[in-house]
């Protein structure tokens, strides 16, 4: 919930509270090349005054959990037209679920 709320409100502090400091956002560009963004670099792209979308809807499509590890598939609908899927890889650390990395498609 903090991850989605942080995206919706462009409040990176909410995202940072759920992510591990070693977090990486990964994606494959249209060129087929790997793109890796650290948590620090990602935070610099957040501008609450200039959001990259007007509306953000989401649904949790799947949660796959085994012990202290989980993968959560979140499907976003941006501005009612564009679909984006995030695969959040999570670990339960000191009793709390934290995002270790995300793969964005």
Secondary structure, DSSP 8 states (H G I E B T S, - for coil): -HHHHHHHHT-HHHHHHHEEEEEEEEEE-TTS-EEEEEHHHHHTT--TTS-S-S-EEEEEEEEEEETTEEEEEEEEEETTTEEEEEEEEEEEETTEEEEEEEEE-
